[in-house]
Amino acid sequence: MYLSERLAKLVTEHRSAPVCPVAIERAKMSLASTIASAAMGHDIASASVIRHLELDDGGTPVATVWFSGAKLPVSRAVRVNAVASDAAASDDSDLRSIAHIGTIVGTVSLAIGEQCGASGAEILRAMVLGYEVAGRIDESLTPGRMQRGFHGSVSTVFGAVIAAGMLLKLSESQLAHAMSLAATSIGGMAISADTSCAREYHAGNAAMIGIQAVEAARLGFTGELGVFEKPRGFLSAMGAQSVDEILLDFGKEWDIVTDMAIKLMPGAHPFHATAEAAAEAAAEAAKLTPLRHEDIQKIVISAAVQWTDFKGDPHPRNLVDAAHSLTYFVAAAIADGEFGWIHMDEQKMRDPIIAMLQDKVEYDPNPAPLPDRFTHRHGATVTIYLTDGRSVHSTCKAPRGSGPRGVEWKDIKSKYLNLLTIAGIPSHRIDESWSCLRDFEQQASCALLIDTVKPPARDTHSIEV
């Protein structure tokens, strides 16, 4: 059997097998994070463009466009919702390679669930299984695909395939063919994701293509089942390694528990641990005497991410640049005691104190060697050197809201309330949707949750050009 067939067999065997309660809880948390991020990203220009294009094209109204109320064909609705969720740089990530799997499995599962009338429990199970397959495939690609210049969308698409395939009850054969079609359909250049709003374009494509592959396979379209492991196939093209581990101990533990990380601050997830370390170092420096920013001589970052040369430029002036500027993260965290949602605001980017501190940031010329190939699992140390000769440092190995540190509902609720409020969603709608999410596994369908993501009073089809 080819890898596509063996994965399809494992997944269908788990269609009704028990899934640990923690995995279901994490799926709910991921769904809440995805919806909150979509609310924040709904009016960002890139999300507005895609929504405008898809609403203009129209089609059979099946699945809801969040915070719009309009309905589109299911593959088009998930494209719009995934772009919106990714646009605000606030969706979840995976600690192994920063692939945004949760956005894809969340948008796809909810849309397909709306289409076929699936229960909340069925939707959450589909998310867990979709996350598992995408995570396992992407783990094998790390760091090869990044070194070759491919973005995480080349693996998150399989989360869409599995989630949709489970809810639509595809056979093993159909599911294997859907994966093979997705493998030959998806792309995405990492450089585009790092420097432009193509990042969210990738997310929309992964969600849309995954569903289209499922729909095609469901109607009998077939692909090359050996596309993963054959010469010139997917795994070799992406520089995969440890391929045998893709199938190892499937279902023994769940990636959505061990490796998913909910963003509790915006921006590139590899920087979150560094920002936490910076804030903690500043707090430590202030214990003896109030920390004045002019008393800081220099700030030195020693981060695992340095091994990837992924740290952006200082002094960003827009969301894309700020989301990818490690220097900005650290300076802002020291200046304000934390890095938060407000730091994606362009006015905040011009803060003179943050600007002054960015000019004092340096990078360790010899960061600690990596213990394994997973760069983004190992956090950072930030050291603040003061003009009086003192120095303080703090190390953060993994950010809050991540698998290694655990994810707490109070943090998810804070994010949800903050982002939906900033987005202008009425408070009673926020309360209704939050209550629905908290016991989503008890819901007979997703109709109530879909009903709560109603738009504020505005013209959602207009766009400035």
LUMFIGU-140032 format. One record per atom (N, C-alpha, C): x, y, z; residue in one letter. Coordinates in steps of 0.2 Angstrom, whole numbers, plus 2048, in hexadecimal, padded with zeros to 3 digits. Each point is the difference from the previous one (the first is absolute). Layout:
! LUMFIGU-140032
XYZA ...
END
This chain:
! LUMFIGU-140032
8047FA800M 7FC806800M 804806800M 7FE8057FCY 804807800Y 7FE804807Y 804805801L 7FF804806L 7F9803800L 7FE8027FBS 7F98037FFS 7FB7FB803S 8017FA7FEE 7FB7FB801E 8007FE808E 8067FF802R 8017FE807R 7FE806805R 8018067FEL 7FD806804L 7F87FF800L 7FE7FF7FAA 7F88007FFA 7FE7FA805A 8037FB800K 7FE7FA804K 800802807K 805803803L 801802807L 7FB805802L 7FE8057FBV 7FB805802V 7F97FD800V 7FF7FC7FBT 7F97FD800T 7FF7FB806T 8057FD803E 8007FC805E 7FE804807E 802806800H 7FF804805H 7FA805800H 7FC7FE7FAR 7FA8047FFR 7FB800806R 8007FA804S 7FB800806S 8047FD806S 8078007FFA 8047FD806A 800806805A 8017FE807P 801806805P 8058057FEP 7FF806802V 8058057FFV 800803807V 806801803C 801802807C 7FD807801C 7FD801805P 7FC807802P 8048067FFP 8077FF802V 8048067FFV 8018027F9V 8007FB7FBA 8008027F9A 7FA8047FEA 7FA7FE802I 7FA8037FEI 800807803I 802801806E 801806803E 8048057FCE 8067FD7FER 8058047FCR 7FC8027F9R 7FD7FC7FDA 7FC8017FAA 7FB806801A 7FD800806K 7FB806801K 804806801K 806800804M 804806800M 8028027FAM 8027FC7FBS 8038027FAS 7FA8037FCS 7FA7FD800L 7FA8037FDL 7FF807802L 800801807A 7FF807803A 8058057FDA 8067FD800S 8068057FES 7FF8027F9S 7FE7FB7FCT 7FF8017F9T 7FB8057FET 7FA7FF804I 7FB8057FFI 802807802I 803800806A 802807802A 8058037FCA 8057FD7FDS 8048027FBS 7FD8037FAS 7FB7FC7FEA 7FC8027FAA 7FC806801A 7FE801806A 7FC807801A 805805800A 8067FF802M 805805800M 8038027F9M 8007FB7FCG 8028007F9G 7FB8027FBG 7FA800802H 7FA8017FBH 8018067FBH 802805803D 8008077FDD 8078027FDD 8057FB801I 8078017FEI 7FF8007F8I 8048047FDA 7FF8017F8A 8017F97FCA 8047FC802S 8017FA7FDS 7FA7FB800S 7FD800806A 7FA7FC802A 7FA8037FCA 800807800S 7FA8037FCS 8017FF7F9S 8068007FDV 8007FE7F9V 7FE7F97FEV 8027FB804I 7FE7F97FEI 7F8800801I 7FE803806R 7F87FF801R 7FC8047FAR 8038057FEH 7FD8047FAH 8007FB7FAH 8057FD7FFL 8017FC7FAL 7FB7FA800L 8007FD806E 7FC7FA800E 7F8802800E 7FE805804L 7F9802800L 7FE8027F9L 8058037FCD 7FE8027F9D 7FF7FA7FCD 8047FB801D 7FF7FA7FCD 7FA7FC802D 7FE800806G 7FA7FD803G 8017F97FFG 7FA7FC7FFG 7FF7F9800G 7FB7FE804G 7FF7F9801T 7FB7FD804T 801802807T 7FC803804P 801802807P 7FF7FB804P 8067FD803V 8007FA804V 803802807V 806803800A 804801807A 800808801A 800802806T 800807802T 807803800T 8008067FEV 806804800V 7FF804807V 8057FE804W 800803807W 800807800W 7FC803805F 7FF807801F 7FE8047FAF 7FD7FC7FBS 7FD8037FAS 7F87FF800S 7FF7F9801G 7F97FE800G 7FF7FD7F9G 8048027FBA 7FF7FD7F9A 8027F8800A 7FD7FD7FBK 8027F97FFK 8037FF7F9K 8057FB800L 8037FF7FAL 8017F87FFL 8027FE7FAP 8027F8800P 8057FF805P 8007FA803V 8047FF806V 8078017FFV 8037FE7FAS 8078017FFS 802808800S 7FB8047FDR 802807800R 7FF803807R 7FB7FE804A 7FF803806A 8067FF805A 8037F97FFV 8057FF804V 8068047FEV 8018027FAR 8058047FDR 800807804R 7FA803800V 7FF806803V 802800807V 7FD7FB804N 801800807N 8077FE802N 8037FC7FCA 8077FF802A 8058067FFA 7FF8037FAV 8038067FFV 7FF805805V 7FA801803A 7FF805805A 8037FE806A 8007FA802S 8037FD806S 808801800S 8037FF7FAD 807801800D 8028077FFD 7FC8047FEA 8028077FEA 803804806A 7FD7FF806A 801804805A 8077FD804A 8037FB7FDA 8067FD803A 7FE7FE808A 7FA7FE801S 7FE7FE807S 7FD7F9800S 8017FC7FBD 7FE7F9800D 8057FB803D 7FE7FA802D 8057FC803D 8057FD7FCD 8057FD803S 8067FD7FCS 8017F9803S 8057FD7FDD 8037FA802D 807801802D 8027FE806L 807801802L 8057FD7FCL 7FF7FB7FCR 8057FD7FCR 8028047FBR 7FC8037FCS 8028047FAS 7FB8067FFS 7FC802804I 7FC806800I 7FB7FF7FAI 7FE7FA7FFA 7FA8007FBA 7FA801803A 7FB8047FDH 7FA802803H 7FB7FB7FFH 8007FA803I 7FC7FB7FFI 7F9801802I 7FF803806G 7FA801804G 7FB8047FCG 8038067FCT 7FC8047FCT 7FC7FC7FBT 8047FB7FDI 7FE7FC7FAI 7FA7FB802I 8027FC805V 7FB7FB803V 7FA803803V 801806803G 7FA803803G 7FB8037FBG 8038047FBT 7FB8037FBT 7FD7FA7FCT 8047FB7FEV 7FD7FB7FCV 7FB7FC803V 8027FE807S 7FB7FB803S 7FA804802S 800806801L 7FA804802L 7FB8017F9L 8048017FBA 7FC8017F9A 7FD7F97FEA 8047FB800I 7FD7F97FEI 7FB7FE805I 801801807G 7FB7FF805G 7F98037FEG 8018077FEE 7FA8037FEE 7FC7FD7FAE 8047FE7FCQ 7FE7FD7F9Q 7FC7FA802Q 8037FB804C 7FD7F9801C 7FD7FF806C 7FF806804G 7FC7FF807G 8047FC805G 806800800A 8047FD805A 7FF802807A 8017FC805S 800803807S 806803802S 800803806G 806804802G 8057FA802G 7FF7FB802A 8047FB802A 8047FD7FAA 7FC7FF7FAE 8037FE7FAE 8048057FDE 7FF806800I 8048057FEI 807801803I 7FF7FF807L 806800804L 8057FA7FFL 7FD7FA7FFR 8047FA7FER 8038017F9R 7FD8037FCA 8038017F9A 805805801A 800805804M 805805801M 8077FC803M 7FE7FC805V 8067FC803V 8047FC7FBV 7FC7FC7FCL 8037FC7FBL 8038047FAL 7FD8057FEG 8038047FBG 807803802G 800803807Y 806802802Y 8057FB801Y 7FE7FA802E 8057FB801E 8047FE7F9E 7FC7FF7FBV 8037FE7F9V 8048067FEV 7FE806800A 8048067FDA 806801805A 7FF7FF806G 806801805G 8057FA7FEG 7FE7FA7FFR 8057FB7FFR 8048017FAR 7FC8017FAI 8038027FAI 805805801I 7FE806803D 804806800D 8077FE804D 7FF7FC806E 8067FF804E 8057FC7FBE 7FE7FC7FCS 8057FD7FCS 8038047FBS 7FD8067FEL 8028057FCL 805805803L 800800806T 804805804T 8077FE801T 8058047FEP 8008077FDP 8008007F9P 8007FA7FCG 8018007F9G 7FC8047FCG 7FA800801R 7FC8057FCR 801807801R 802802806M 802807801M 8068027FDM 8057FB800Q 8068017FDQ 7FF8017F8Q 7FB7FC7FDR 7FF8017F9R 7FB8057FFR 7FE804805G 7FC8067FEG 7F87FF800G 7FE7FA803F 7F97FF800F 7FD802807F 7FA8037FFH 7FC802806H 7FC7FA803H 7FE801806G 7FC7FB803G 7F97FE7FDG 7FE8047FCS 7FA7FE7FCS 8007F97FCS 8067FE7FFV 8017FA7FCV 7FF7FA804V 7FF801807S 7FE7FA804S 7F9802803S 7FF806802T 7F9801803T 7FA7FE7FBT 8028007FAV 7FA7FE7FBV 7FE7F9802V 8047FB803F 7FE7FA802F 7FC800806F 800805804G 7FB800805G 7F98027FEG 8008047FAA 7FA8017FDA 7FD7FA7FDA 8047FC7FDV 7FE7FA7FCV 7FD7FB806V 8037FF805I 7FE7FB805I 7FA802803I 800806803A 7FA803803A 7FA7FF7FCA 8008037FAA 7FA8007FBA 7FF7F87FEA 8057FC7FFG 7FE7F97FEG 7FD7FC806G 802802806M 7FD7FC806M 7F8802800M 7FF807800L 7F9802801L 7FC7FE7FAL 8037FF7FAL 7FC7FE7FAL 8007F97FFL 8037FC805K 8007F9800K 8037FD7FAK 8068027FDL 8037FD7FBL 8037F9801L 8007FC7FBS 8037F9801S 807801801S 8047FB802E 807800800E 8038017F9E 7FD7FD7FBS 8038027FAS 7FF8077FES 7FA803801Q 7FF8077FEQ 804804804Q 8017FF806L 804804804L 8088007FEL 8027FA7FEA 8078007FEA 8018047F9A 7FB7FF7FCH 8008047FAH 800808801H 7FC801805A 7FF808801A 807802803A 8037FC804M 807803802M 8058007FAM 7FF7FB7FCS 8058007FAS 7FF8067FCS 7F98027FFL 7FF8067FCL 802806803L 7FF801807A 802806803A 808801800A 8037FA800A 808800800A 8028037FAA 7FD7FF7FAT 8028037FAT 7FD8077FET 7FC802805S 7FC8067FES 802807804S 8047FE805I 802806805I 8078037FFI 801806802G 806803800G 800806804G 805804800G 801805805G 807802801G 8038067FFM 807801801M 800804807M 8057FD803A 801803807A 802807800A 8048027FBI 802807800I 7FA8057FFI 7FB7FE7FCS 7FA804800S 7FC800806S 8007FB804A 7FD800807A 803804805A 8078017FFD 804803805D 8008087FFD 7FE8027FAT 8018077FET 7FA8037FDT 7FA7FD800S 7FA8037FDS 7FA7FC802S 7FA8037FEC 7FA7FD802C 7FE7F97FCC 8057FE7FCA 7FF7F97FDA 8007FB805A 802801807R 7FF7FB805R 7F97FE801R 7FB805800E 7F97FE801E 7FD7FD7F9E 8038027FBY 7FE7FE7F9Y 8017F8800Y 8067FE803H 8027F9800H 7FB7FC805H 7FE803805A 7FB7FD804A 7F97FF7FDA 7FE8057FCG 7FA7FF7FCG 8007FB7FBG 8067FF7FDN 8017FB7FBN 8007F9803N 8037FF806A 8017FA803A 7F97FD802A 7FC805802A 7F97FE802A 7FC7FE7FAA 8008047FBM 7FC7FF7FAM 8027FA7FCM 8077FF7FFI 8027FB7FCI 7FF7F9804I 800800806G 7FF7FA804G 7F97FE7FFG 7FB804800I 7F97FE7FFI 7FF7FE7F9I 8038047FBQ 7FF7FE7F9Q 8037F97FEQ 8057FE804A 8037FA7FFA 7FB7FA802A 7FD802806V 7FB7FB803V 7FA8007FCV 7FE8057FDE 7FA8007FCE 8017FC7F9E 8068017FEA 8027FD7F9A 8017F8802A 8037FE805A 8017F9802A 7F97FD801A 7FC803803R 7F97FE802R 7FC7FE7FAR 8018047FAL 7FD7FE7FAL 8047FC7FCL 8057FD802G 8047FB7FCG 8068027FDG 802806801F 8078037FDF 8057FC804F 8057FE7FCT 8067FC803T 8068047FFT 8057FF804G 8078027FFG 8057FB801G 806802800E 8067FB801E 8017FF807E 7FE7FA802L 8007FE807L 807800803L 8057FF7FCG 807800802G 803807800G 7FC805800V 8038077FFV 805802806V 7FE7FD806F 805802805F 8077FD800F 8007F97FFE 8077FD801E 8037FF7F9E 7FD8007FAK 8037FE7FAK 8068067FEK 8057FE7FCP 8058047FEP 7FC8067FDP 803806801R 7FD8077FER 7F9801802R 7FF7FD806G 7F9801803G 801805806G 7FA800803F 7FF806805F 806800806F 8017FA803L 805800805L 8078027FEL 8027FD7FAS 8078027FES 8008077FES 7FB8037FDA 8008077FEA 801804805A 7FD7FE806M 800805806M 8067FE805M 8047FC7FEG 8067FE804G 7FE7FD807G 7FB7FB7FFA 7FE7FD806A 8057FB804A 7FF7FF806Q 8057FB804Q 7FB7FD805Q 8037FA803S 7FC7FD805S 7F97FE7FDS 8007FE7FAV 7F97FF7FDV 7FD7FA804V 8037FB802D 7FD7FA804D 7FC803806D 802805802E 7FC803806E 7F98037FFE 7FF8017FAI 7F98027FEI 7FB7FC802I 8017F9800L 7FB7FB802L 8017FE807L 805801803L 8027FD807L 7FB802805L 7FE7FB804D 7FC800806D 7FA8057FED 7FD8007FBF 7FA8047FEF 7FA7FF805F 7FE806803G 7FB800805G 8027FE808G 8077FF800K 8027FF807K 800807804K 8028057FDE 7FF807803E 7FF8047FAE 7FD806801W 7FE8057FBW 8048067FFW 8028027FAD 8048067FFD 7FC806802D 7F9800800I 7FD806802I 801801807I 8027FB804V 801801807V 808802801V 8047FC7FDT 807801801T 8038067FDT 7FE8027FAD 8048047FCD 7FC8077FED 7F9800800M 7FD8067FFM 801805805M 8018067FDA 801806804A 7FB8067FEA 7FC802805I 7FB8057FEI 804807801I 7FF8047FBK 803807801K 7FC804805K 804802805L 7FD804806L 8038077FFL 8038017FAM 8038077FEM 8007FF7F8M 8008067FDP 8007FF7F8P 8077FF7FEP 8007FF7F9G 8078007FDG 8037F9800G 8067FF7FCA 8037FA7FFA 8017FC807A 7FE7FA800H 8007FC806H 8077FF802H 8057FF7FCP 8077FF802P 803805805P 7FC806800F 803806804F 7FC800807F 7FB7FC801H 7FC801806H 8047FF806H 8047FA800A 8047FE806A 805806801A 8038037FBT 805805801T 7FD806803T 7FA8027FEA 7FC806803A 7FF7FF807A 7FE7F9802E 7FE7FF807E 807801804E 8057FD7FDA 807800804A 802808801A 7FF8047FBA 801807800A 7FC803805A 7FA7FF801A 7FC803805A 8027FE807A 8017FA800E 8027FD807E 807803802E 8058017FBA 806803802A 7FF807802A 7FC8047FDA 7FE807802A 7FD800807A 7FC7FB801A 7FD800807A 8057FF805A 8057FB7FFE 8057FE804E 804807802E 8028037FAA 804806801A 7FD805804A 7F9801800A 7FD805804A 7FF7FE807A 8027FA802K 7FF7FE807K 804804805K 8068027FFL 804804804L 7FF808800L 7FF8027FAT 7FE8077FFT 7FC8017F9T 7FC805800P 7FC8007FAP 8048017FAP 7FE7FC7FBL 8047FF7F9L 7FF8067FCL 8058047FFR 7FF8067FBR 8037FE7F9R 7FD8017FBH 8027FE7FAH 8078027FDH 801807803E 8078037FEE 8057FC804E 7FF7FC805D 8057FC804D 8027FA7FDD 7FC7FE7FAI 8027FA7FDI 8058017FBI 8067FD801Q 8068007FBQ 7FF7FC7FAQ 7FE7FA801K 7FF7FC7FAK 7FB7FA802K 7FD7FD7FBI 7FC7FA801I 8027FB7FBI 8027FA803V 8037FB7FCV 7FB7FA7FFV 7FE7FE7FAI 7FC7FA7FFI 8047FA7FEI 7FF7FA804S 8037FA7FES 7FA7FB7FFS 7FE7FF7F9A 7FA7FC7FFA 8017FB7FBA 7FC7FA801A 8017FB7FBA 7FE8027F9A 7FC8057FFV 7FE8027FAV 8058037FCV 806802803Q 8058037FDQ 8037FB7FBQ 8007FA801W 8027FB7FCW 7FD7FF7F9W 7FA804800T 7FC8007F9T 8018067FDT 803805803D 8018077FDD 7F98037FFD 7FB7FE804F 7F9803800F 7FF804805F 8028077FFK 7FF805806K 7FD8067FEK 8008027F9G 7FD8067FEG 804806801G 7FD8067FFD 804806801D 7FD804805D 804805803P 7FD804805P 7FC8067FDP 7FD803804H 7FC8067FFH 7FB7FF7FAH 7FB7FB801P 7FB7FE7FCP 7FB8067FFP 7FC8007FBR 7FB8067FFR 7FA7FD7FDR 7FF7F9800N 7FA7FD7FEN 7FF7F9803N 7FA7FE800L 7FF7F9803L 8047FB7FEL 8017FF7FAV 8057FB7FDV 807800803V 803806800D 806801802D 8017FF808D 7FB803803A 8007FF808A 7FF7F9802A 7FC7FC7FCA 7FF7F9802A 8067FC7FFA 8058027FCH 8067FD7FFH 807803802H 7FF805805S 806803802S 8017FE808S 8057FC801L 8027FE806L 802805805L 8048057FCT 803806804T 7FA804803T 7FB8017FCY 7FA804802Y 7FC7FC806Y 8007F97FFF 7FC7FD806F 804801806F 8067FF800V 804801807V 800807802V 8018057FCA 800807802A 7F9802803A 7FB7FE7FDA 7F9801802A 7FF7FD807A 8027F9800A 7FF7FD806A 803803806A 8068027FFI 804804806I 7FD806801I 7FE8047FBA 7FD807801A 7F97FF804A 7FC7FC7FED 7F97FF803D 7FF7FB804D 8057FC802G 7FF7FA805G 7FD7FA7FCG 7FE8007FAE 7FD7FB7FDE 7FF8017F8E 8007FB7FCF 7FE8027F9F 7F97FD7FFF 7FC8057FDG 7F87FE800G 7FD8027F9G 7FA800800W 7FC8017FAW 8018087FEW 801804805I 8018077FEI 8068017FCI 8057FC800H 8068017FDH 8007FF7F8H 7FA7FE7FEM 8007FF7F9M 7FD8077FDM 7FF805804D 7FD8067FED 8068047FDD 7FF8047FBE 8058047FCE 802805805E 7FC803804Q 802806804Q 8047FD805Q 7FF7FA803K 8047FE805K 8077FE7FDK 8017FE7FAM 8067FF7FDM 805806800M 7FD806800R 803806800R 802803807R 7FF7FC805D 801802807D 808801801D 801806802P 808802801P 8047FC805P 7FD7FE805I 8037FC805I 8027F97FDI 7FB7FD7FCI 8017F97FDI 8058017FBI 8008067FCA 8058017FBA 807801803A 801803805M 806801804M 8037F9802M 7FB7FC803L 8037F9802L 8027FC7FAL 7FC8007FAQ 8027FC7FBQ 8078017FDQ 802806801D 8078027FED 8057FD805D 7FE7FE806K 8057FD804K 8007F8800K 7FC7FD7FCV 7FF7F97FFV 8067FD7FCV 8037FB803E 8067FC7FDE 7FE7F9800E 8037FC7FCY 7FF7F9800Y 8077FC802Y 7FF7FB804D 8057FC802D 8047FD7FAD 8068017FFP 8047FE7FAP 8017F8800P 7FF7FD806N 8017F9801N 7FA7FD804N 7FA8007FDP 7FA7FD804P 8017F9801P 7FD7FD805A 8017F9802A 7FE7FC7FBA 8047FA7FFP 7FE7FC7FAP 7F97FC802P 7FD7FF7FAL 7F97FC801L 8017F9802L 7FC7FE804P 8007F9802P 7FD7FB7FBP 7FC8037FCD 7FD7FC7FBD 7FE8047FAD 7FD7FE7FBR 7FE8037FAR 7FA805800R 7FD800806F 7FA804801F 802807803F 8028057FCT 802806802T 7FB804805T 7FA7FF7FEH 7FB804803H 7FD7FE807H 8037FA802R 7FE7FD807R 805803805R 8058047FFH 805801805H 801807803H 7FB8047FEG 800807803G 806804800G 801804805A 805805800A 802803807A 806803800T 802804806T 8018077FET 7FE804804V 8018087FFV 804802806V 8058047FFT 804803805T 8008087FFT 7FE803806I 800807800I 807803804I 8048047FCY 806802803Y 7FE808802Y 801801806L 7FF807803L 806804800L 7FF807800T 806804800T 804800807T 7FD7FE805D 8037FF807D 8047FA800D 8017FC7FBG 8047FA800G 7FC7FA801G 7FA800803R 7FC7FA801R 7FD7FD7F9R 7FF7FA801S 7FC7FD7FAS 7FB7FB803S 7FB7FF7FDV 7FA7FB802V 7FE7FD7F9V 7FF7F9801H 7FD7FC7FBH 7FB7FC802H 7FC7FE7FAS 7FB7FB801S 7FF7FC7FAS 7FE7F9802T 8007FB7FAT 7F97FE800T 7FD7FF7FAC 7F97FD7FFC 8017FB7FBC 7FF7FA802K 8007FA7FBK 7FA7FF7FBK 7FA802803A 7FA7FF7FCA 7FB805802A 7FD8037FCP 7FB806802P 7FA7FD803P 7FD804804R 7F97FF803R 7FB7FE7FAR 7FC7FB802G 7FB7FE7FBG 8027FB7FCG 8067FD801S 8037FA7FCS 8007FA803S 8007FA7FCG 8007FA803G 8057FE806G 806802800P 8047FF805P 7FF803807P 7FC8067FFR 7FF804806R 7F87FF802R 7FD7FD7FCG 7F87FF801G 7FD8067FDG 7F97FF7FFV 7FC8067FEV 7FA800804V 7FF806803E 7FB802805E 7FA8037FDE 7FA7FE802W 7FA8047FDW 7FF807801W 803802806K 800807802K 8048047FBK 8057FE7FDD 8048037FBD 7FC8007F9D 7FD7FB7FFI 7FC7FF7F9I 7FA805801I 7FD801806K 7FA804800K 803807800K 805802803S 8038077FFS 8018027F9S 8037FB7FCK 8028027F9K 7F98017FDK 7FB7FB801Y 7FA8007FCY 7FC807802Y 800802806L 7FC806802L 8048067FDL 806800800N 8048067FEN 7FF8017F8N 8017FA7FDL 8008017F8L 7FA8017FDL 7FA7FD803L 7FA8017FEL 7FD807802L 802803805T 7FE806802T 8048067FCT 8067FF7FFI 8048047FBI 7FD8007F9I 7FD7FB7FEA 7FD7FF7FAA 7F98037FFA 7FE802806G 7F9803800G 7FA7FC800G 8017F9802I 7FB7FC801I 7FC802807I 7F98007FFP 7FC802806P 8027FB806P 800803806S 8027FC806S 7FB7FA801S 7F98007FEH 7FC7FB801H 8017FA7FBH 8038027FAR 8017FB7FCR 8077FC802R 804804803I 8077FD802I 7FE7FB806I 7FC802804D 7FE7FB806D 7FC7FA7FDD 7FC8017FBE 7FC7FA7FEE 8057FB7FCE 8058037FCS 8047FC7FCS 8057FC805S 802804805W 8057FD805W 7FC7FA804W 7FA801802S 7FD7FB804S 7FF7FA7FBS 7FE8017FAC 8007FA7FBC 8067FD7FFC 806803800L 8067FD7FFL 8027FC806L 7FF802806R 8027FD806R 7FD7F9801R 7FA7FF7FDD 7FD7F9800D 7FE7FD7F9D 8058027FCF 7FE7FE7F9F 8007F97FEF 8037FC804E 8007F97FFE 7F97FD802E 7FC804803Q 7F97FE802Q 7FB8027FBQ 8028047FBQ 7FB8037FCQ 7FE7FB7FAQ 7FA8007FFA 7FD7FB7FBA 8038027F9A 8018067FFS 8038037F9S 804806802S 8028037FAC 804806801C 7FC8067FFC 7F97FF7FFA 7FC8067FEA 800805805A 8007FF806L 7FF805805L 807804800L 8067FD7FFL 806804800L 8008047FAL 7FE7FD7FAI 8008047FAI 7FC806801I 7FA7FF803D 7FB806801D 803806804D 8057FE805T 803805804T 8058047FDT 8037FE7FAV 8058047FDV 7FD8047FBV 7FB804802K 7FC8057FCK 8058067FFK 7FF8047FAP 8048067FFP 7FD806804P 804804802P 7FE807802P 7FC8037FAP 7FD806802A 7FC8037FAA 8058047FCA 8027FD7FAR 8048037FBR 7FF7FD7FAR 8038037FBD 7FF7FD7F9D 8067FC7FFD 8007F9800T 8057FB800T 8027FF7F9T 7FD8037FBH 8027FE7F9H 8048067FDH 800805804S 8048067FDS 8077FF801S 8048047FCI 807800801I 8038067FDI 805802803E 8048067FEE 8057FE7FBE 8018037FAV 8057FE7FCV 8048077FEV 
END
